[in-house]
């Protein structure tokens, strides 16, 4: 498998259609039992709102750098407006249709000490006339996408799914479905369907052994007129089954923290990878790896291209090839990390010839937070600062070497003469929580420090390793010529 194909993720154009919902979490501590009833009292300390259902599928695609749109039904209420606000921050092109007479579906959970105390569901099923509204909107936007992914949570938005699939197929789109109905004939014409074992059995599948599993899966997809089934099998991994072939993918061994949303991650990753040009078996392999990453996290988690690349490198035991986030995607990834509550650290430099001092310094910078962003002077900037014979290594090669370090999450270039070749403007765009600079600077001398401090962040100065400098290395090399 070619890791460099991950650079095509932003070529995946996916429209998600289905049951959207707002996932709301109240977090707090429990210290006593209520005097009113034998129930724990949770003192709420924080509130967290997330995109749920089909909206979580779209979020997974967005975090994998796919171009994603979302069709769904919401009510004319605060929960619907909050969901739209979340989707905008996630850079999802939402096409949510408002239904005045019904509420936005919301799942409200009270969490204490990492345990769910109670869940409150606010929902009323949408009916055929509401689904018709989505069908009309689908007809209007389907040609903007290459893939249509239907996320069925059995809440009524996909009541007209037969007609919706026909619209997508008539437009020449690849159709994928995460099903809830036991009647798979409702999904006739789909290219891929992704049931779990329970859904497979409810649809009439027999999983008593491998032979009956394969034969019954083929019978089901033939009867329903579906191209292929990706059967997710929990600790047994996944199986991609067509009329002619069956490929099994072993589950990735890790400590499982939470399986919530794992199905969303699987179909989102499968679709995005197909859109990036991977073969079906490669796309399933990547979806399987992504599921392993997601279940090791708490809650309905997403997976980033960087995480997937690292996991894939370990899985294939590759050492020389790695994924470097495209420069134009870095700011988006940083914003997603912030939304996940991660601490962003920023530093900058030329890093013309990477040496031991750089490696130690970057490791120390990363230790200050969760993610390290390195602002990298472009070639023209280095020439102005260091002289016409520099840089020794061009920008893309310097970025590649830095990206290969475990301490570095993202690299982004900067350097305009009009801005004094400083990263001040870039720092304003990123607004890191912590700004780190190496050397013997005063905080007042560090570009961007005033902005970071004004935003409530921190500025730290770290000492360089004595005797290590790029200029010294270049001088020694010239002495031996």
CORCORGI-V871349 format. One record per residue. PSI is psi as a letter, one per 40 degrees, with the letter a starting at -180 (NA if undefined). BURIAL is # if it has 9 or more other ideal C-beta (glycine too) atoms within 8 Angstrom, else .. D_CENTER is the distance of its C-alpha to the mean C-alpha in Angstrom with 1 decimal. Layout:
# CORCORGI-V871349
psi=PSI burial=BURIAL d_center=D_CENTER
psi=PSI burial=BURIAL d_center=D_CENTER
This chain:
# CORCORGI-V871349
psi=h burial=. d_center=20.7
psi=h burial=. d_center=20.1
psi=d burial=# d_center=17.2
psi=d burial=. d_center=18.0
psi=e burial=# d_center=16.8
psi=e burial=# d_center=13.2
psi=e burial=. d_center=14.5
psi=e burial=# d_center=14.9
psi=d burial=# d_center=11.3
psi=e burial=# d_center=12.3
psi=e burial=# d_center=15.2
psi=h burial=# d_center=13.6
psi=h burial=# d_center=15.0
psi=h burial=# d_center=14.1
psi=h burial=# d_center=15.9
psi=h burial=# d_center=14.9
psi=h burial=# d_center=18.2
psi=a burial=# d_center=19.0
psi=h burial=# d_center=19.6
psi=i burial=# d_center=17.6
psi=i burial=# d_center=18.2
psi=h burial=# d_center=17.9
psi=h burial=# d_center=17.2
psi=h burial=# d_center=19.4
psi=h burial=# d_center=20.1
psi=h burial=# d_center=23.3
psi=h burial=# d_center=23.5
psi=i burial=# d_center=27.0
psi=i burial=. d_center=29.7
psi=h burial=# d_center=32.3
psi=e burial=. d_center=35.8
psi=i burial=. d_center=38.3
psi=i burial=. d_center=39.2
psi=h burial=# d_center=40.0
psi=e burial=. d_center=43.8
psi=d burial=. d_center=43.3
psi=i burial=. d_center=41.8
psi=g burial=. d_center=40.7
psi=i burial=. d_center=37.0
psi=i burial=# d_center=35.1
psi=h burial=# d_center=34.8
psi=h burial=# d_center=31.4
psi=h burial=. d_center=31.6
psi=h burial=# d_center=28.4
psi=e burial=. d_center=27.1
psi=i burial=. d_center=23.7
psi=h burial=. d_center=21.9
psi=h burial=. d_center=18.2
psi=h burial=# d_center=16.9
psi=i burial=# d_center=13.6
psi=h burial=# d_center=12.7
psi=i burial=# d_center=14.0
psi=b burial=# d_center=15.1
psi=d burial=# d_center=14.3
psi=d burial=# d_center=12.5
psi=d burial=# d_center=9.9
psi=d burial=# d_center=9.6
psi=d burial=# d_center=9.3
psi=d burial=# d_center=6.6
psi=d burial=# d_center=4.5
psi=d burial=# d_center=6.1
psi=d burial=# d_center=6.0
psi=e burial=# d_center=2.7
psi=e burial=# d_center=4.4
psi=e burial=# d_center=7.4
psi=i burial=# d_center=9.2
psi=h burial=# d_center=11.9
psi=h burial=# d_center=11.8
psi=i burial=# d_center=14.7
psi=h burial=# d_center=15.5
psi=h burial=# d_center=19.0
psi=i burial=# d_center=20.1
psi=h burial=# d_center=23.1
psi=i burial=# d_center=23.5
psi=i burial=# d_center=26.7
psi=g burial=. d_center=28.6
psi=i burial=# d_center=27.7
psi=d burial=. d_center=26.0
psi=d burial=# d_center=23.1
psi=d burial=# d_center=22.5
psi=d burial=. d_center=22.7
psi=d burial=# d_center=20.3
psi=d burial=# d_center=17.7
psi=d burial=# d_center=18.2
psi=d burial=. d_center=17.9
psi=d burial=# d_center=14.5
psi=d burial=# d_center=13.3
psi=d burial=# d_center=15.0
psi=d burial=. d_center=13.3
psi=e burial=# d_center=9.8
psi=f burial=. d_center=11.5
psi=h burial=# d_center=11.9
psi=g burial=. d_center=15.4
psi=i burial=# d_center=16.8
psi=f burial=# d_center=20.2
psi=h burial=# d_center=21.0
psi=h burial=# d_center=24.6
psi=h burial=# d_center=26.7
psi=h burial=# d_center=29.2
psi=d burial=. d_center=31.8
psi=e burial=. d_center=33.4
psi=i burial=# d_center=30.5
psi=i burial=# d_center=28.0
psi=h burial=# d_center=24.2
psi=h burial=# d_center=23.0
psi=h burial=# d_center=22.0
psi=h burial=# d_center=21.5
psi=h burial=# d_center=22.9
psi=h burial=# d_center=22.8
psi=h burial=# d_center=25.0
psi=h burial=# d_center=23.7
psi=h burial=# d_center=26.2
psi=f burial=. d_center=26.1
psi=e burial=. d_center=22.8
psi=h burial=. d_center=24.7
psi=h burial=. d_center=24.3
psi=d burial=# d_center=27.8
psi=i burial=. d_center=27.7
psi=h burial=. d_center=25.5
psi=h burial=. d_center=26.9
psi=h burial=. d_center=26.0
psi=h burial=# d_center=26.9
psi=i burial=# d_center=27.1
psi=h burial=. d_center=29.6
psi=h burial=. d_center=29.1
psi=i burial=# d_center=28.8
psi=a burial=. d_center=31.6
psi=d burial=. d_center=32.4
psi=d burial=. d_center=33.3
psi=d burial=# d_center=29.9
psi=d burial=# d_center=28.1
psi=d burial=# d_center=30.5
psi=d burial=# d_center=29.1
psi=d burial=# d_center=25.6
psi=d burial=# d_center=27.4
psi=d burial=. d_center=29.1
psi=d burial=# d_center=26.0
psi=d burial=# d_center=24.4
psi=d burial=. d_center=27.5
psi=d burial=. d_center=27.1
psi=e burial=# d_center=23.6
psi=d burial=# d_center=23.1
psi=e burial=. d_center=24.4
psi=e burial=. d_center=21.6
psi=i burial=# d_center=19.2
psi=d burial=. d_center=19.5
psi=i burial=# d_center=17.8
psi=h burial=# d_center=18.3
psi=h burial=# d_center=16.4
psi=h burial=# d_center=18.4
psi=h burial=# d_center=17.0
psi=h burial=# d_center=20.3
psi=e burial=# d_center=20.8
psi=f burial=. d_center=24.5
psi=e burial=# d_center=24.8
psi=e burial=# d_center=26.7
psi=d burial=# d_center=24.5
psi=f burial=# d_center=24.8
psi=d burial=# d_center=28.5
psi=f burial=# d_center=29.1
psi=d burial=# d_center=26.6
psi=d burial=. d_center=29.5
psi=d burial=. d_center=30.2
psi=d burial=# d_center=26.6
psi=d burial=# d_center=26.1
psi=d burial=# d_center=29.3
psi=d burial=# d_center=28.2
psi=d burial=# d_center=25.1
psi=d burial=# d_center=27.2
psi=d burial=. d_center=30.0
psi=e burial=. d_center=27.7
psi=f burial=. d_center=26.8
psi=i burial=# d_center=23.2
psi=h burial=# d_center=21.4
psi=h burial=# d_center=20.9
psi=i burial=# d_center=18.7
psi=h burial=# d_center=19.4
psi=h burial=# d_center=18.2
psi=i burial=# d_center=21.7
psi=d burial=. d_center=23.6
psi=i burial=# d_center=27.1
psi=e burial=. d_center=29.4
psi=g burial=. d_center=31.1
psi=e burial=# d_center=29.0
psi=e burial=. d_center=31.4
psi=d burial=. d_center=29.7
psi=f burial=# d_center=26.9
psi=h burial=# d_center=29.5
psi=e burial=# d_center=28.4
psi=i burial=# d_center=24.7
psi=d burial=. d_center=23.6
psi=i burial=# d_center=21.3
psi=i burial=# d_center=21.3
psi=g burial=# d_center=19.3
psi=i burial=# d_center=21.5
psi=i burial=# d_center=21.6
psi=d burial=# d_center=25.0
psi=d burial=. d_center=26.3
psi=d burial=# d_center=25.5
psi=d burial=# d_center=27.1
psi=d burial=# d_center=30.2
psi=d burial=. d_center=30.6
psi=e burial=# d_center=30.5
psi=e burial=. d_center=33.4
psi=i burial=# d_center=31.8
psi=h burial=# d_center=33.6
psi=f burial=# d_center=31.7
psi=d burial=. d_center=34.8
psi=i burial=. d_center=34.6
psi=d burial=. d_center=32.9
psi=d burial=. d_center=35.6
psi=d burial=# d_center=35.6
psi=d burial=# d_center=31.8
psi=d burial=# d_center=31.7
psi=d burial=# d_center=34.8
psi=d burial=# d_center=33.7
psi=d burial=# d_center=30.2
psi=d burial=# d_center=32.0
psi=d burial=. d_center=34.5
psi=d burial=# d_center=31.9
psi=d burial=# d_center=30.0
psi=d burial=. d_center=33.3
psi=d burial=. d_center=34.8
psi=e burial=# d_center=31.8
psi=f burial=. d_center=31.5
psi=i burial=# d_center=27.9
psi=d burial=. d_center=26.9
psi=i burial=# d_center=25.0
psi=h burial=# d_center=23.7
psi=h burial=# d_center=20.7
psi=h burial=# d_center=22.1
psi=h burial=# d_center=19.9
psi=f burial=# d_center=22.5
psi=b burial=. d_center=21.1
psi=e burial=. d_center=22.8
psi=e burial=. d_center=24.2
psi=b burial=# d_center=21.0
psi=i burial=# d_center=20.7
psi=h burial=# d_center=23.2
psi=h burial=# d_center=23.0
psi=h burial=# d_center=26.4
psi=a burial=# d_center=28.2
psi=d burial=. d_center=32.0
psi=d burial=. d_center=32.7
psi=i burial=. d_center=30.1
psi=h burial=. d_center=28.2
psi=h burial=. d_center=25.6
psi=i burial=. d_center=24.7
psi=h burial=# d_center=21.7
psi=i burial=. d_center=22.4
psi=i burial=# d_center=20.1
psi=h burial=# d_center=18.7
psi=h burial=. d_center=20.9
psi=i burial=. d_center=19.4
psi=h burial=. d_center=20.2
psi=h burial=. d_center=18.6
psi=d burial=. d_center=17.9
psi=h burial=# d_center=16.6
psi=e burial=. d_center=16.0
psi=h burial=. d_center=14.9
psi=e burial=# d_center=12.3
psi=d burial=# d_center=12.4
psi=d burial=# d_center=13.8
psi=d burial=# d_center=11.1
psi=d burial=# d_center=8.6
psi=d burial=# d_center=11.6
psi=d burial=# d_center=12.5
psi=d burial=# d_center=9.3
psi=d burial=# d_center=9.0
psi=d burial=# d_center=12.7
psi=d burial=# d_center=12.9
psi=d burial=# d_center=10.6
psi=d burial=# d_center=12.6
psi=d burial=# d_center=15.8
psi=d burial=# d_center=15.2
psi=e burial=# d_center=14.8
psi=e burial=. d_center=18.1
psi=i burial=# d_center=17.7
psi=i burial=. d_center=20.5
psi=d burial=# d_center=20.0
psi=d burial=. d_center=20.7
psi=d burial=# d_center=18.4
psi=d burial=# d_center=15.5
psi=d burial=# d_center=16.5
psi=d burial=# d_center=16.8
psi=d burial=# d_center=13.2
psi=d burial=# d_center=12.2
psi=d burial=# d_center=14.6
psi=d burial=# d_center=13.2
psi=d burial=# d_center=9.7
psi=d burial=# d_center=11.7
psi=d burial=# d_center=13.7
psi=d burial=# d_center=11.0
psi=d burial=# d_center=9.8
psi=e burial=# d_center=13.5
psi=e burial=# d_center=14.4
psi=i burial=# d_center=12.7
psi=i burial=. d_center=14.4
psi=a burial=# d_center=13.6
psi=g burial=# d_center=11.0
psi=i burial=# d_center=8.1
psi=i burial=# d_center=4.4
psi=h burial=# d_center=4.1
psi=i burial=# d_center=4.3
psi=d burial=# d_center=7.2
psi=d burial=# d_center=9.6
psi=d burial=# d_center=9.3
psi=d burial=# d_center=9.6
psi=d burial=# d_center=12.4
psi=d burial=# d_center=14.2
psi=d burial=# d_center=14.2
psi=d burial=# d_center=15.5
psi=d burial=# d_center=18.0
psi=d burial=. d_center=19.3
psi=d burial=. d_center=19.5
psi=e burial=. d_center=21.4
psi=f burial=. d_center=23.2
psi=i burial=. d_center=22.7
psi=d burial=. d_center=23.7
psi=d burial=. d_center=24.3
psi=h burial=. d_center=21.2
psi=i burial=# d_center=17.8
psi=h burial=# d_center=14.9
psi=h burial=# d_center=15.4
psi=h burial=# d_center=13.0
psi=i burial=# d_center=15.0
psi=d burial=# d_center=16.8
psi=e burial=. d_center=16.0
psi=e burial=# d_center=12.2
psi=d burial=# d_center=12.9
psi=d burial=# d_center=13.9
psi=d burial=# d_center=10.8
psi=d burial=# d_center=8.7
psi=d burial=# d_center=11.7
psi=d burial=# d_center=11.6
psi=d burial=# d_center=8.2
psi=d burial=# d_center=9.7
psi=d burial=# d_center=12.8
psi=d burial=. d_center=11.7
psi=e burial=. d_center=10.7
psi=e burial=. d_center=14.3
psi=i burial=# d_center=14.1
psi=h burial=# d_center=17.2
psi=h burial=# d_center=17.1
psi=h burial=# d_center=20.0
psi=h burial=# d_center=21.4
psi=i burial=# d_center=24.3
psi=i burial=# d_center=25.8
psi=a burial=# d_center=28.5
psi=d burial=# d_center=29.8
psi=f burial=# d_center=29.1
psi=d burial=# d_center=31.5
psi=h burial=# d_center=32.5
psi=h burial=. d_center=30.3
psi=i burial=# d_center=32.6
psi=d burial=. d_center=32.8
psi=d burial=# d_center=33.0
psi=d burial=# d_center=29.7
psi=d burial=# d_center=27.9
psi=d burial=# d_center=29.4
psi=d burial=# d_center=28.8
psi=d burial=# d_center=25.0
psi=d burial=# d_center=24.8
psi=d burial=# d_center=26.7
psi=d burial=# d_center=24.5
psi=d burial=# d_center=21.3
psi=e burial=. d_center=23.2
psi=e burial=# d_center=23.5
psi=a burial=# d_center=19.9
psi=d burial=. d_center=16.3
psi=h burial=# d_center=15.2
psi=h burial=# d_center=17.8
psi=h burial=# d_center=17.9
psi=h burial=# d_center=20.9
psi=h burial=# d_center=22.7
psi=h burial=# d_center=24.8
psi=h burial=# d_center=28.1
psi=i burial=# d_center=28.4
psi=d burial=. d_center=31.5
psi=d burial=. d_center=33.8
psi=d burial=# d_center=33.1
psi=d burial=# d_center=34.0
psi=d burial=# d_center=37.1
psi=d burial=. d_center=38.2
psi=d burial=# d_center=37.7
psi=e burial=# d_center=38.9
psi=i burial=. d_center=41.2
psi=e burial=. d_center=41.3
psi=e burial=. d_center=41.0
psi=i burial=# d_center=37.5
psi=i burial=# d_center=34.8
psi=d burial=. d_center=35.6
psi=h burial=. d_center=32.1
psi=i burial=. d_center=30.3
psi=d burial=# d_center=27.0
psi=d burial=. d_center=24.7
psi=d burial=. d_center=26.4
psi=d burial=# d_center=26.2
psi=d burial=# d_center=22.4
psi=d burial=# d_center=22.0
psi=d burial=# d_center=24.1
psi=d burial=# d_center=22.3
psi=d burial=# d_center=18.8
psi=e burial=. d_center=20.3
psi=h burial=# d_center=21.3
psi=d burial=. d_center=19.5
psi=e burial=# d_center=20.0
psi=h burial=# d_center=18.3
psi=d burial=. d_center=14.6
psi=i burial=# d_center=15.1
psi=h burial=# d_center=18.3
psi=h burial=# d_center=19.4
psi=i burial=# d_center=23.0
psi=i burial=# d_center=25.6
psi=g burial=# d_center=29.3
psi=h burial=. d_center=31.5
psi=d burial=. d_center=35.3
psi=e burial=. d_center=35.5
psi=e burial=# d_center=33.2
psi=f burial=. d_center=35.3
psi=f burial=# d_center=32.7
psi=i burial=. d_center=30.9
psi=e burial=# d_center=27.2
psi=d burial=# d_center=28.3
psi=d burial=# d_center=26.7
psi=d burial=# d_center=23.4
psi=d burial=# d_center=23.5
psi=d burial=# d_center=24.2
psi=d burial=. d_center=21.1
psi=d burial=# d_center=18.9
psi=g burial=# d_center=21.0
psi=i burial=# d_center=20.2
psi=d burial=. d_center=21.4
psi=h burial=# d_center=23.5
psi=h burial=# d_center=25.3
psi=h burial=# d_center=26.9
psi=h burial=# d_center=29.8
psi=i burial=# d_center=31.9
psi=a burial=. d_center=35.7
psi=f burial=. d_center=38.4
psi=i burial=. d_center=37.2
psi=i burial=. d_center=38.1
psi=d burial=# d_center=35.2
psi=e burial=. d_center=37.0
psi=e burial=. d_center=36.9
psi=h burial=# d_center=33.1
psi=h burial=# d_center=31.4
psi=e burial=# d_center=29.0
psi=d burial=# d_center=30.3
psi=d burial=. d_center=31.8
psi=d burial=# d_center=28.6
psi=d burial=# d_center=26.7
psi=d burial=# d_center=29.6
psi=d burial=. d_center=30.1
psi=e burial=. d_center=26.5
psi=e burial=. d_center=27.4
psi=a burial=# d_center=25.8
psi=i burial=. d_center=27.6
psi=h burial=# d_center=29.1
psi=i burial=# d_center=30.2
psi=h burial=# d_center=32.5
psi=i burial=# d_center=32.3
psi=i burial=. d_center=35.2
psi=i burial=# d_center=35.0
psi=h burial=# d_center=36.4
psi=h burial=. d_center=40.1
psi=e burial=. d_center=41.3
psi=h burial=# d_center=38.0
psi=i burial=# d_center=37.7
psi=d burial=# d_center=36.7
psi=d burial=. d_center=40.1
psi=d burial=# d_center=42.0
psi=d burial=# d_center=40.2
psi=d burial=# d_center=41.1
psi=d burial=. d_center=44.7
psi=d burial=. d_center=45.2
psi=d burial=. d_center=44.0
psi=d burial=. d_center=46.4
psi=d burial=. d_center=49.2
psi=e burial=. d_center=48.9
psi=NA burial=. d_center=49.0
